[in-house]
Amino acid sequence: MPHDAGPADDPFAPITREAFAAWLSKEPLLFAPGTGVLYSNFAFDVLSIALSEAAKKPYPDLLAEHVTGPLGMTDTTFAPNEAQKGRLMQGHGFDGKALPDVPTGSVIVGSGGLYSTPKDLLRWMQWHLDRLGKDGAETRMLDHAAYLVRDGLNPVSGMDESGQMDAMSLAWVVMMPEGDRPLILQKAGGLQGTFSYIAFAPTRGIAVFVAINKFDFAAAMGMAQAVNEMIATLTPR
């Protein structure tokens, strides 16, 4: 969303709920709801605001209550402590120069600003791969279900960088089985000089997480392709 520049140590400060509402009130829809799909960090943030309003508590508290807390993801937080800050992976810009770690504020928490570790993400992935487990079975079914199929959508934009989007589940990009590759649910992300990618095949019991510490779009797309091919190689249909 267009916004005034904030201070160097808090560049996202000008992004407020009021700014979101003002932008939404004046910007026309690009297409009728349900007819197309366009990747949007803004939409994730609007969703987190809606969840927060419905639950009458901040989104970070909701995430801790329903996801990270029950799974014991103690290193996953929006506000890392001093010990955790000492373990942060240094991000780098397109020119290779180190970028400072900056807060994302209290508004853009749906699309970014969440810190984690591979160990915590493995806990999260283990939950997703517990295909026949009774604990959380209904949630997994809702989470992994394909709600929006690509066929007939126009436009489709910003969805194929990490692999062809065939459908969308609850924010997961769904890649239908093709050749030796099984069904894959995946999501990429990037902020402050890092790119990450997480993908898993729920019917094959395999999940992969990878991150790089430089803004390099070619490398980010390459690592996603390598992950998808590795899943197909290790657990072919």
Secondary structure, 3 states (H helix, E strand, C coil): CCCCCCCCCCCCCCCCHHHHHHHHHHCCCCCCCCCCEECCHHHHHHHHHHHHHHHCCCHHHHHHHHHHCCCCCCCCECCCCHHHHCCCCCCECCCCCECCCCCCCCCCCCCCCCECCHHHHHHHHHHHHCCCCCCCHHHHHHHHCCCEECCCCCCEECCCCCCCCCEECCCCEEECCECCECCEEEEEEEECCEEEEEEEECCCCEEEEEEECCCCHHHHHHHHHHHHHHHHHHCCC
